[in-house]
Amino acid sequence: MKIQIRLVLLFTLSLMLSTVSAEQVTKEQIKGLDEQVQDIKKDVLGISSELNQLEEKLLFPSNTQVSIFVSLEKDTSFQPDAVQLKLNEKDIAHHIYSFKEVEALLAGGVQRIYTGNVRTGDHSVEVSVIGNTGGSKKTRTSTHTITKGVGPQFVEIRLSGSGVEVKNW
């Protein structure tokens, strides 16, 4: 009998406490769940990043990898509309620029336009650019030779009002 009375008293007390702090418990639970969801999102993004890096290493081994980047010379009035690249007379990349992308390039941004595999040695890169300089449309095409060594190769195509410059890194 005493045990039953104690159970009834405990049950009544727990009901009273739960009605008083029900809002606090649910807010705390929601906050805890939200934190768990954020932690899971961080984990998923981390795994995705690792998978992308692994995929790039598998598809483009470092001894044959070449990456080509496009940038704009600082303080240039040239604004690209489109770029087309040929490597050893084969089309490898083309891009039409949006207003936001041109703004990013003018602010010092760099665009990776191509990543692929090539043998070591000399390779011909042809760059065709359409853009605006001082209100007039201009089309430029230039051919450059890049030398691929052992290990990854980075190539920068720097656009300006006066022409196209290609640098090996």
Protein Blocks (a to p, Z undefined) as FASTA:
>chain_A
ZZmmmmmmmmmmmmmmmmmmmmmmmmmmmmmmmmmmmmmmmmmmmmmmmmmmmmmmmmmc
fklgccddddddehiabdcfbdcddeehiafbdcdddfklmmmmmnopacdfbdcddded
dddddddddddeehiacdddddddddddedjddddddddfkbccdddZZ
